[in-house]
Amino acid sequence: MSDKLTLPTYGGQAVIEGVMMRGARSVAIAMRSPSKEIVIHREMLGKIYQTNLKKIPFLRGLVLLWDALGLGMRALTLSANTQTGEDNKLEGPALYLTMGIAFVIGIGLFLLGPAAIGQLAERFLGFSAWWSNLLEGLIRLLMLVGYVWGIGFMPDIRRVFSYHGAEHKTINAFEAGVELTPENVARYSVEHPRCGTAFLLTLVLLSVLLFTLLGPLPWLWRLASRILLLPVLAGLAYEYIRWTAGHLHWRLVRLIVRPNLALQRLTTREPSADMLEVAIAAFKAMREGEEQIPD
């Protein structure tokens, strides 16, 4: 068995009929095309991954935030275009408009919406600023869990969640030091302590604490603070995930990460053998890219 603490900390993401695997310098996306062949896209990571930013505590959480917003959206778009073909490819202004609308809806729904409800409770129901901030945080948490639970019933999303499970199994198998074959990888867990789902849950829980401590704020400042403090929350959440993932040999740490692992049961499913093949192909392609790029 390999020592997990000495291994590179690889990450990944499920995409449409595929998996993205990200290393320190290379990223690879493997997708099952409509013809059932595995299509692989590999490229060098952008300059943000090569800067000292990824080495500075708390600031390096911004890289993970970019993973979700930038690299993740590009990977999803590439996988969608692989499924639809050249005639229906999403690119150019249509792509940026779609991404922009999705980003604005996400900010409005999960950040500004709960803040507005908390402010209304403070103004019309007589809540103190502290209680309205706490109410806001609890609404945000329930919305996150409810959203993840609800979309899990959609057949297409269930397949994405299965690929998510394949991604976790592959990284768990690599960190265990076994040969990456579908038979070996299938034995490992669909949960992983460094999962993006765990990052999101941690970010939301930290927002409950931070925004509650802010106390009373004017209406506009309350809404603005939810956006301006997002990088701060991302930095704190990243450090928490990084620390807990490296200290799972402590019983207390295994206890406090249980909520993160529990939420992953909503965002992962057991993958099929052909999904494991795709995840393994993405991982191996990423590793090959890492070896080809000089230090």
Secondary structure as UniProt FT lines:
FT   HELIX           4..6
FT   STRAND          11..15
FT   TURN            16..17
FT   STRAND          18..22
FT   STRAND          26..32
FT   TURN            34..35
FT   STRAND          38..44
FT   HELIX           47..49
FT   HELIX           52..55
FT   TURN            57..60
FT   HELIX           61..66
FT   HELIX           67..71
FT   HELIX           72..84
FT   HELIX           86..88
FT   HELIX           92..107
FT   HELIX           108..112
FT   HELIX           113..124
FT   HELIX           129..151
FT   TURN            152..153
FT   HELIX           155..176
FT   HELIX           182..185
FT   TURN            186..187
FT   TURN            193..194
FT   HELIX           196..214
FT   HELIX           219..228
FT   HELIX           230..245
FT   TURN            248..249
FT   HELIX           251..256
FT   HELIX           258..267
FT   HELIX           273..292
//
